[in-house]
Amino acid sequence: MSEYLLGNTDGEHERLIRQAARLAPITDASEAGLHNVRFVEGDVTRFSSETLFDAAVGRFILQFLPDPVAVLRSVSALVRPGGAVAFQENSWGPFVLFSAHLPL
């Protein structure tokens, strides 16, 4: 398994905790009172299941994967016909264009 690109410092752990706290209100299914929802946490590059899912949802992960297309293919195969596959990712295109004149 490759090392986390942003490091394993206390400061980075604190940043991730703050980020999770900020995003929690829009992703905490228990707050919505839904009892037919199950979250699965694990390595998305190695995930498998005997049961098909109604949906596969990811947030801010594809940009960190060596082969995001392969992951999308494998995850999509685990979603039942008519189910949903939704990933929320950043678009770095505008930032890259805006900052292209800056020295590295």
C-alpha positions in Angstrom: 0.0 0.0 0.0 1.4 3.4 -0.9 2.0 6.1 1.7 -0.5 8.9 2.1 0.7 11.7 -0.1 0.0 14.5 2.4 1.9 12.8 5.2 1.2 11.4 8.6 2.0 14.4 10.8 -0.1 15.4 13.7 -1.0 18.6 11.8 -2.3 16.6 8.8 -4.3 14.3 11.1 -5.9 17.4 12.7 -6.6 18.9 9.2 -8.4 15.7 8.2 -10.4 15.7 11.5 -11.5 19.3 10.8 -12.4 18.5 7.2 -14.5 15.5 8.3 -16.3 17.6 10.9 -17.1 20.3 8.3 -18.5 17.7 5.8 -20.3 15.6 8.4 -23.6 17.5 8.4 -24.2 16.7 4.7 -23.1 13.1 4.8 -24.3 11.7 8.2 -27.1 9.3 7.1 -28.0 8.5 10.8 -29.2 12.1 11.2 -31.6 11.6 8.3 -33.3 8.6 10.1 -32.7 6.2 7.2 -32.5 2.6 8.5 -32.0 1.0 5.1 -28.5 2.6 4.6 -25.3 0.9 5.2 -21.8 2.4 4.9 -18.9 0.3 4.1 -15.3 1.5 4.8 -12.3 -0.2 3.3 -9.8 -0.2 0.5 -11.7 0.7 -2.6 -9.1 -0.9 -4.9 -9.6 -4.3 -3.2 -13.3 -4.1 -2.3 -15.6 -7.0 -3.3 -19.1 -8.1 -2.3 -21.4 -11.0 -2.8 -24.4 -8.6 -2.6 -25.1 -5.8 -5.1 -25.6 -2.3 -3.8 -28.3 0.2 -4.6 -25.7 2.9 -4.8 -21.9 3.5 -4.6 -20.9 7.0 -3.3 -17.4 8.4 -2.9 -16.0 11.8 -1.9 -12.6 13.2 -2.7 -10.9 9.8 -3.4 -10.6 9.3 -7.1 -7.9 12.0 -7.4 -5.7 10.0 -5.0 -5.9 6.7 -6.8 -3.3 5.4 -9.3 -6.1 4.0 -11.6 -9.4 5.8 -10.9 -11.0 4.4 -14.0 -10.3 0.8 -12.9 -11.9 1.6 -9.5 -15.0 3.1 -11.1 -15.4 0.0 -13.3 -15.1 -2.4 -10.3 -17.3 -0.3 -8.1 -19.9 0.1 -10.8 -20.0 -3.7 -11.3 -21.2 -3.9 -7.6 -24.2 -1.7 -8.1 -27.5 -3.3 -9.1 -29.0 -2.4 -12.5 -30.8 1.0 -12.2 -28.6 1.9 -9.1 -26.6 5.0 -8.7 -22.9 5.7 -8.8 -21.9 9.2 -7.6 -18.5 10.6 -6.8 -17.8 14.1 -5.6 -14.4 15.3 -6.7 -12.5 18.5 -7.0 -11.8 20.0 -10.4 -8.3 21.3 -10.5 -8.5 22.5 -14.1 -9.4 26.1 -13.3 -6.7 26.3 -10.6 -4.0 24.9 -12.9 -4.9 27.4 -15.6 -5.0 30.3 -13.2 -1.7 29.4 -11.6 0.2 28.2 -14.7 2.3 31.4 -14.8 3.6 30.8 -11.2 7.0 29.2 -10.7 7.0 25.7 -9.2 
